[in-house]
Amino acid sequence: MFLRKRLACSFCGKNAAEVSKLVAGPKVYICDACVAIARRIIDDSVGATPQSPSTSGTIWQRFVGRLSRFRVWLRFCVSRLCPLRNDSAASAV
């Protein structure tokens, strides 16, 4: 009548009888061996600095880059608006 769920590590697949400890999470389980592996991975990566594109260059270099992109965008907008302004001025004369 009751279905008994077989408890096993969600990472390596070992059942509860094959491991020393099995920690339960929300619909997942992890054994002590997988915890040890995960801890080694975390400890090895603590000294490493994360590389992200936002940290490349100084603040000033990023500001100048954004300013130059804004200048290009502004020139594009002005070039699109100037012909309209010149056409309306010519038709008013």
N, C-alpha and C positions, 0 to 999 in steps of 0.2 A: 504494500500500500504506500509506504513512504519510500521515496527514492533517496538513496544515500549517495551523496556526491563524494567522489574520490578526491581527496585533497592532494594536490601536487603543486610543485613549484611552477609558476607561470613562465619562468625563464629557461630552466634546464629540463623540466618535465619529470624530475624525480618525485616519487610519491612520499608521503609523510613517514613511512616506515624506513625509507632509505636515507633520510637526513636527520641531523641532530635536532634542529629547530626549524619550524615553518611559521613565518610571520604572515598574518592575514591582513590584507588591505581591502579596499572596495572592489570586490569581484576578482581580486588577484592575490597570489601567494608568492612569497619569495623565501628561499631556503638560506641557511647560514653560509653555505659555500658561495652562492651568488651575491650575498651581501658582502662577503670578503672581497670578491672580484670587483664589485662596484666601488667599494671603499678604496681599493688600490688605484682604480681609474681616477677617482676624485682626488686622492692624495697626490697623484702624479701631475694632475692638471692644475693644482693650486698655485704653483710657481709660475705657470705659463700666463702670459698676458693675452687677453682676448684681442683679436684683430678685427676691427670693424672699419668700414670706409669712412665713418664720421670722425674717427680719431686721427685720420691721416692729415698731416700738415698742421700748422699753427692756426690759431683763431684768425689771425690777420690774413693768412693765405686763403682760408675758406671765405672770409669776408670779401676779399678782392675777387675771388672766383665768382661769387654770387653777384657782386657788383657788375662784373663784365657781362655775365649772362643777362642781367637786368638791362644793361645798356643796349645789348643786341635786341632784346625784346622791345625796348622803347623805340629804337630806330625802326623796327618792323611796323609798330603801331603808327608811328608818325608817317611813315611812307604810305600806309594804307589810308590815313586820314587826309593827308595833304591834297591828293587829287580831288577828293570830295570838296575840300574847302576852296580849291581853285575853281572848280566847276560852278559852285554856288556863287562865288564872287563874279565870275564872268557872266553868269546869267542875270545878275542884278544890274549890270551896266547896260 
